[in-house]
Amino acid sequence: MSAIISVFLYLIVLFGVSSILFFSLVSIWSTTEPVIAYLLSLIITHLILNTFGQIGKRDN
């Protein structure tokens, strides 16, 4: 049950942070391909969250 809650929280954080990153990037640079910009912000956010997870596992 805790794994389902962890995955759900991860998805909320992933899409929340990537949406904030997307809207901040689109407000700075105009783009003709917003879907690609959102997917790139989603990938970047996933990589950052994965790196934080690896740092937490390495300390134990």
C-alpha positions as CSV (number, residue, x, y, z in Angstrom):
1,M,0.0,0.0,0.0
2,S,2.8,2.4,0.8
3,A,4.4,1.7,-2.7
4,I,1.2,2.9,-4.4
5,I,1.2,6.1,-2.3
6,S,4.8,6.7,-3.0
7,V,4.2,6.3,-6.8
8,F,1.2,8.6,-6.6
9,L,3.2,11.2,-4.7
10,Y,6.1,10.9,-7.2
11,L,3.8,11.4,-10.1
12,I,2.2,14.5,-8.5
13,V,5.6,16.0,-7.8
14,L,6.8,15.1,-11.3
15,F,4.0,16.6,-13.2
16,G,3.7,19.6,-10.8
17,V,7.4,20.6,-11.1
18,S,7.5,19.9,-14.8
19,S,4.4,22.1,-15.3
20,I,6.0,24.9,-13.4
21,L,9.2,24.6,-15.3
22,F,7.3,24.5,-18.6
23,F,5.3,27.6,-17.9
24,S,8.4,29.5,-16.7
25,L,10.3,28.5,-19.9
26,V,7.4,29.3,-22.2
27,S,7.0,32.7,-20.6
28,I,10.7,33.4,-21.2
29,W,11.0,31.9,-24.7
30,S,8.2,31.7,-27.1
31,T,7.9,28.3,-28.8
32,T,5.9,26.9,-31.7
33,E,6.1,23.3,-30.3
34,P,4.7,23.5,-26.8
35,V,4.3,19.7,-26.6
36,I,8.0,19.1,-27.2
37,A,8.9,21.8,-24.6
38,Y,6.6,20.1,-22.0
39,L,8.1,16.7,-22.7
40,L,11.6,18.1,-22.3
41,S,10.7,19.7,-19.0
42,L,9.2,16.4,-17.9
43,I,12.4,14.5,-18.8
44,I,14.5,17.0,-17.0
45,T,12.4,16.9,-13.9
46,H,12.5,13.1,-13.9
47,L,16.3,13.1,-14.2
48,I,16.6,15.6,-11.4
49,L,14.3,13.6,-9.1
50,N,16.1,10.4,-10.0
51,T,19.4,12.0,-9.1
52,F,18.0,13.0,-5.7
53,G,16.8,9.5,-5.2
54,Q,20.2,8.0,-6.0
55,I,21.9,10.4,-3.6
56,G,19.6,9.3,-0.8
57,K,20.3,5.7,-1.5
58,R,24.0,6.2,-1.6
59,D,24.2,7.7,1.9
60,N,22.7,4.6,3.5
